Amino acid sequence: MDIHGLQKLTLLDYPGKVACTVFLGGCDFRCPFCHNGELVEGPFPPPELDDQALLAFLRKRRGLLDGVCVTGGEPLLRPDLPELLAQIKELGFSLKLDTNGTHPERLRRLVEQGLVDYVAMDVKNSPARYAETAGVPGLDLTPIWDSVSYLLSDAVDYEFRTTVVREFHDGESFRAIGEWLAGAKRYFLQSFVDRDTVLRSGLHPWDERTMEDFLALVQSDIPSARLRGQ
Ligand code: SF4
């Protein structure tokens, strides 16, 4: 499998673990605020390594790293993902999967096979503004609802998170998200940060005070909700 990026050490991406992060290309969303534009729209950068090189790297890091984060793009689009995760598991690492929630059945299968220990799902916005925020006009939200319901069932350890962008999110967004994710185990609001690699220019973060207001709104339904830096 082509691997488009490897961050060899992260203390932030996998809660409670010393980990590395593996980036896979391809995504079925076009979030205007996406930081990984070249992994979404292509042309993809040349692969940094293949799965065999990744496994060789991990063999050398046994005892130094606890976990591996697999992100994208959307990793669940890759048909050979289960095989890669199984090989990483065999080496004794915990696995965290980042997903946009578009493939609930693939997610469920990985969990049932014991190939994922922690899932971080992006919740882009309230249902009313989801398609616009994901950059996919007419998006069918059914798989997103299914993924949210599955994670809320506590089948696997998880978090939800929303990247908050002034052009897409307001108080109504967070009232609706709070109702939708009520009682979630973990929910993080992270402020949009502009970068050269963002898919669409001209987007802005909200100020700190407004982020606190949004947090207070969701905390009435999700007491565990927190702000997270990026
Ligand atoms: S933010 Fe995530 S879901 Fe959205 S386009 Fe980028 S990789 Fe895909």
Residues whose N, C-alpha, C, O or C-beta is under 5 A from the ligand:
A	BS01	SF4	C27 F29 R30 C31 C34 V40 G72 G73 E74 N100
